[in-house]
Amino acid sequence: MSGYTVVTGAAGFVGSRLVAALNRRGITEVLAVDHHTQRNLSGCRIADYLNHEEFLSRFDGRIEVVFHQGACTNTLEQRVDFMMASNFEYSKRLLALCQQRRAPLIYASSAAVYGAGRAFREEPACEQPLNVYGESKLLFDQEVRRLGKPAAQVAGLRYFNVYGPNEAHKGTMASMAFHGYNQMRENGKIRLFRGSGGYADGEQQRDFVYVDDVVAVNLWLLEHPGVSGVFNCGSGRAQSFNQLAAAVINAVRGTRMSVEQLVKLGLIEYIPFPDGLEARYQSFTQADLARLRAAGCRVEFRTVEQGVAAYVAELKAQ
C-alpha cells in the first residue's frame, strides 16, 4: 500500500479544493484531518477522516507529505490563547513530527503578517501584523526560519485574499466575492466600505487570488520537494473592491458595465466601517512574487475578472 497524503483543514475552503485536485491526480490515499462537517468533501475519495489530535497520535512512517491548511482564520478573533494554540502551538508540534519522520510539510501562512505595510516581501522588515491572527502566522513562519536547512521540505505559502468555491462555511470571513454574489441575489446591489487609508470609496486594493490557483502552487511544491522556505501566494496584482464588485455584478447579470455606470445605477453603494475595524484594515496588498518565481514556480494567476467569472458560474450551477 502506498503512503498517505495528509490534508489538515481538509473540509475547509482551500483544503477541500486541494483534496479534489489530489484525487484528479489519482491520489486517493488521503488522510483528511478536520473537525467540520464533511460537506465540502462530497464526491472526494479519502482513506480516513480524523480530528487534529487523533492525527498527531497516529503520525507514523506511512505519512508521505502533509498539507497543513487547518487554522483559525478569523481575523477578528481576540482570544490570544485560543489563536496561538490553534495556529502556532499545533503547527509547531506538527513541524517537529514531520522533521522527525522526514515528511515534507507544505503549510498555509498569510499575507496578514504584513499588516498595513506597503512592501510585501518575505522579509522581517516588511512584517507588521495588525491582529492576533497575523501574529500567530508570523510566529510560525519565524519558527520555520529558525530551522535553517530542514531535514525534509518545509514550505509556507502566504495566502493573499483567496476567493472561490467551498468558502460558504466561513460566514463573515468569506470573501467579498462570495458576499457580493449573495447581496446581488438578495438585494440586487453590492455594498462596499467607504474610503479609508487615503483611498476613495471602494478603491481600497487587495491582491485577490482564486482558490484553484492557490491549490496549483501547493501542488507545484509537492512536485518540487527540494524547495523550502516562506513564499507569497497571490496574483501579484492589486485590484480594487470596486473592480471585484463590478466583476461579480457583470458575471451575474451577463453585462460588461464599468464601475462608474454601476454606481450611477445604484448597483454599488458604500457604507461606513463597523466600529474599530478601520484602524485594523489593510487598504492595500500586492504579493511580491520574486521569491516564488526565483524558486521556479510558473503558475499563472487569474485576474479578478477571470476568477470571478469562473466562481459565479460554479455558484449558479449549485
N, C-alpha and C positions, 0 to 999 in steps of 0.2 A: 504493500500500500504506500502511495506517495505521502509526503508530509502534508502538514496543514498550513494554509494561508489564513492568518488571523486578521479580522477587521473589528476593532473596537468602535463603539458608536455605530454598529452595523445597521441598526434600524432607524438611524437618524438621516440627516439630509445628504451630506457628501458620502457617508458610509454606505447607504443603501444603493446609491448610484455606482459606487465602487464595486460592491458585491455583484451587481448586474453586469458590469463591464468585465469583471473577472470571469463570470460564467460564460460570457460571449467568447472568451479566450479558451474555454474548455476547462477552467479551473473551478471545480465544484467541491473539493475538499476544503471548505471554508468553515472556520470556527467563527460564528457571529457572536460578538460579545456586546451585550446591552441590557438595559432593564426596561426599555419601552415596549409598547405593542409592536408586533412584527408586521403591521400593515404595509409598511414601505418595502418589505421583503417579499411581498406576494409575487409569486412566479419565479423567485430566485431559488437556486439549489444550494443548500448548505449541509455541512456534516453534523453540526450541533449548534445549539443556542445556549449561551452561558451568561451568567451575570459577571460583573467585573471581578469580584473576589474569588469566585469559583474558578474563573480562568487562571488567575495567578497561582492558585493552589495546584492546578493541573498542568502548569507550564513544564514541558519536557523536551527532549531532543527531537520530537516529531514536528515541532514548530519550525517551519522554513522561513517565514517572514511575517512581520507584524505591521499592519497599517493602523496606527493609533489615531483614530478620528474622534474618539469619545472625549467629551469635556462638558463643563458647564459653560455655555456660550452667552449667558445673559449679561450684557454689558452694564445693566443697571443693578446687578446683584451687589449688595453692600456687605454681606456676611463674609468677612475676610477668612475666617477659619474654614468655612464651607468651600469657598472658592479655591483656597490653597490645597485643601485635602483632595478636591476633585481634579484640579488641573496641574498641580505641582507634585504633591507627595505621591499620588498614584503613578504619575508619569515617571518619577524617579525610581520607584520600585520596578516598574516595567523595564526601564532602561537597564537596570542592574541585571535583571534576568536575561534580557536579550544579549548583553555583552558576555555574560557567563556562558550562555549556550551558543554563542556566535551566530545569533539570528539577526538579520537586518531589521532595523526599526525605521519606518517612514512615518513621520508624525505631523499632525496639524498644529502649526503655530498661528499667529495672527498679525495683521497689519495694525492692530490696536496697540502694539508695542511702540509705535511711532508717535502716538498722541497727536498734538496739534503742530508738530514739526512740518517743515516744508521740504525736507530731504528724506527720501525713503530708500536708503541704502542699508544693507545688513551690517551696520557698524554701530558700536556703542554710542558714538557721538550723536546719532540720529534717534536714539531710543528714549522716549519720554512719555510713557503711558499716562493716560488721563483717568483710568479707572482700575478697579481691583482685577477685573478680567485681564486687561492688558498687562498688569504687573505679574499675574500668575503665569502668563505665557512667556514673558520675558525671563522670569526666573528659571524656567525650564530650558529655554534657549541658552542661557548662561551656563547651566549645568552641562549641557551638551558641549559647549565650547571648552569647558574645563577638561573634557576627556582627552583633548589633544588628538592623537591618532587612535581611533577606536579599533577594538578587536573585530568588530563587524560593522557594516554600514549603519550610520545614523544620519538621517536626512530630515530636516524640518522644513516645512513649507508655510510661509507667512501668507495666509489667505487674505486677500483684499475683500471687496464686497461681493460675496458669492450669491448668485440667484439662480433659480431654476426649479425643475420638478422635485417633489418629495420634501418640500420645506414647510408644508402647511402646519405640521405639529409644533413648529417653533413659535406660533402665536405672534405676539407683538415683536418678537425678534426676527420674524421672517422678513424677506427683502421688500423693498419698496415696489419692485416689480409685481410681487405677489399681492401686496396690499392694494396697489393701484388697479390691478385686474379686478379684484373683488369690489373696490369702490366704483369702478365703471359699471359692473353688473348691478350693484345695489342702488347707486345714486346717479349714475350717468356722468360722473365727473371725478377728477382726482384732486386730492388736497395735498399740498406740499407746504413745508415750513417757509416762513418769511425769510428774508435775507439775514445773514449772520457772517461774522468774521470778515467784513468788508465785501461780501458778495450780495448781489441783488436777490430779490425773491426767486427761490427755486434754482439759483445759479451756483449754489454750492456744488462742488465737483468731487466725484469719487471714481475710483478705479473699479468699475463693475465687471465682474468676471463670471462667465457662465459655468455652471457646475460641471458639465461634462468636459470642459477644458481643464478644470482643476483635476478631475479624475485622470485625464490624459497625462498630466505631469506626474501624478503618483505612479502611473503605470510605466512611464519612462524611467523613473527611478528604480522600479522593480527590475527593469531590463539592464540597468547600469549599476550593479552592486558596488562598484568601485567609487561611486560618487557619494561623498558625505559632506555635511555642512548645513548651514541655515540659508534658505533661499526665499526670495519673494515669489509669490504666485498670484499674479494679477495680469491684466491685459497689457499693462504698460502704457495705457492711455487714460486720461481723466475726462469724464463726460458728466454733464450737469444732470441734476434731478429733473430739470425741465426736459432735457433730451430723453431721459428714461421715460418720463410720463408721456411724452409725445409718441415714443415708440410703442408703448402699451396701448394708447388710445387708437393709434393708426392700425395696429395689429387687430384690435378688437373690432373696429369699425370698417376695416378694409379701405382706409383712406391714406393720403400722403400729405397731411397738413403740417404747417410749421407751428412752432411753439407760439408765435405771435397770434396766429389765426385761432389756435385752440384756447388761448387766454381770452381773446376777444369774444369767443363764443361761449365763454363760461365753463369750458370743459376742464380747465385747470384753474384752481383757486388757491390762495395762500392763507395759512393760519399761523398764529403765534406758537412759539415753542412752549412746551409744558414747563412749569416752574423747575428751575435747577438744571435743565438739560443743556441749554445753550452753552454754558460755561464748560461743559464736558463733551462738546460736539466737534467731531472732525469735519471741518468745512472743505478740506481738500486732501485727497490721497491720489497717488500715482506711483505704481510699482516701478522701481528701477530694476530692470531685468538683466543688467550687465553680468551679474554673477551667475544667474541661471543659464544665460546664453553661453558664457565662457565655459561652463561645465559641459556644454554640448547639446543642451535641450533646445529643440527647434519646434516645439509645439506652437501652433498658430492659434491665437485667441480671437474669438468672435468680437465684433463691435456690439454695442448695446442694441442697435437696430437688428443685427443678425440674431443675437441671442434671445432677445425678447420675442421676435417672430417665432422662433422655434418653441419657446416656452409657452406662449399663448396658444399655439397650435396644439400642444400637448394638453394644456388646461381645458381647451374646448373639447378635445376628444374624450376627456374624463366625464 
